[in-house]
Amino acid sequence: MGKIEVAVCDTDHGYRERFVTYLVEHKSKEFTVHAFSSAEYFLEALEKCGFDVAVFGRGFAEAEETVRGQGIPLVLLKDTMTECAAESSPYLEGEKIMIASVFRYQPVEMILHEVQALAGGSKTEKETFMRLARLEVIGVCSPIVHEMQMPFSLVLTELLAEKRKVLYINLMRFSGFLELFGLPGSCDMGDIILRLRGRRLKTENFRKCVYENNGIYYIPPFGNPDNLYDMTGRDLLNFLSFLEEETDFETVLLDLGEGIRNLQEILGTCSSIYCLVKAGFFYETRIAEFQEYLQKSGVQDVAERLQMVALPFSAKQLRGGMDVRRQLLWSEFGDYVRNIFRGGGL
């Protein structure tokens, strides 16, 4: 198969330029790219030349009917997971998929696999990564390693679980998660990842590793921190794909710690990311380095989903011998997280 002629159409200048630049710099052997900032320019070009596939972002709804009429496959970039879910059934012509809706804020590689498939090419092995239409992924991270990250994530999970079925995943070294919250757990994320790699993860195996406490579902963290470091972005994306296809979870909260490989890929799957920070020069230098890393990572618009949270609390307030969960929920800290939750559009 020759080069795929792809039209990238989006009125969002920044997004369009980053998408096109990625294609030119990394995929010039597979794609010839044509960029359009308005439906008018695109339709004029369409009269003179054909495209193998069109990618429509914002501002091109009026051109969809023309594209369908000419039988050009179309990838629709949606701003939210909810929009993707609403259009989860692809438009078919015979046995061929003609229109597919995908989440715009994910690694470009994942979007390009949809483009290749619609244009008649074959998806590579990376197709097994993910095509999330229903499952929402929320990330919590802290480049300054904020000591209250895990309590923040657990309170946030509690609030989300009031209306959704949420799975909490702790990806930290030596988190103390089970002991701190007095929770049971034998098999852990290490068992899940090993089964995934061996293509042996079945629904019944998965259920044995999932625990529930007061409406919160969780999988115990990696017992061996070396196994956490050994986990790749691909491992986690395959796991999210499994959750999407084989479970009824609606949301996953990823509590991201240090030492995770391919962090930029993982952040790219998140529809929103809470980044916990503190005020002061010492912390600001680390935050600046983290932001520079994201800018160079090549993941589309992670910064737009990043919500900085200056968390003015410390762990010295927590007391042993008491229900830590209740301490967090019904305290000034819990009220603080609730305010963020209510104002964050979740």
Disulfide bonds with the S-S distance in Angstrom:
Cys187-Cys209 2.46
